């Protein structure tokens, strides 16, 4: 009986902690919708979001504001939820600035910023559906802004 | 005397030719052809100017604190070499599948049930899976009703996938309602093409 009561108190104690923890993770999931997935990965690549660094694996989800970083002799390929495909060569640094794919409410946005390295971009549905490509579709580079009207392109940034 | 004059003329010509086939340096953007051979259009702009290009393998170079340079065409070999490493990491092209539904219904047609089983095998064979489901309707009924019906159809297909073991968080559902018909025919049996969910498997 004593053991049972002790067990119950431990259980209650654990519940107290697990509840806020559970609420915390679901709040994080609400705030951070998945915008893309890692589809190809060679060598060492990481995602940096605020002060958190995540080593990336095949199939990992990516979020708005993630900064993707590839090391020496590393590269990665990413697919977005609107079928936009991008890949990064070695020693590249790219921020996922903005992404919205909600045709129901006419919310479409794709914005990335490349700080260094190489980027291959293949447009997806956002570029087909948008009525304001100059506003909804932006690739920022150190030397200027690239606006895209449905295409495939390669960028080198230094 | 003659050779000197020749050199004076040839050296600049030679340098010009060299520049035309040399690889770009620094910050640059190259417009490439898509898989089907079509070529889009891009603009490169900063505070000092802008350039627009719409022909394949054309490059715009931009030096720091300068306007984007006049575009020039690169040879296919040069472009292939520059993009090789990055192109190798390009994700596979997404696959699309169509699932059809009965009139005003969120039940799959029997044909589509067979397709579902085949697509499920393809999904299970992949190492990484994320899926978009976009619901569509025919034009019978109000726009709002059809948006909701499209979403119900996509939701039904998602439930079937989840029941079959696909992770719910890897599936994204949307509805375009009657906005994107496959067939604009007024004939009833053609309208059936519009009662569908498009699955994109990435």
Interface residues (C-beta under 8 A of the other chain):
Chain A: X34 X37 X38 X39 X40 X42 X58 X59 X75 X76 X77 X78 X79 X81 X82 X83 X85 X87 X88 X89 X90 X101 X102 X103 X104 X118 X119 X120 X122 X123 X141 X142 X143 X144 X145 X146 X147 X148 X149 X150 X151 X152 X153 X154 X155 X156 X157 X158
Chain B: X24 X26 X27 X28 X29 X30 X31 X32 X33 X34 X35 X39 X40 X41 X42 X43 X44 X45 X46 X50 X62 X63 X64 X68 X79 X82 X83 X85 X86 X87 X88 X89 X90 X91 X92 X93 X94 X127 X128 X129 X130 X132 X147 X151 X169 X172 X174 X175 X176 X200 X202
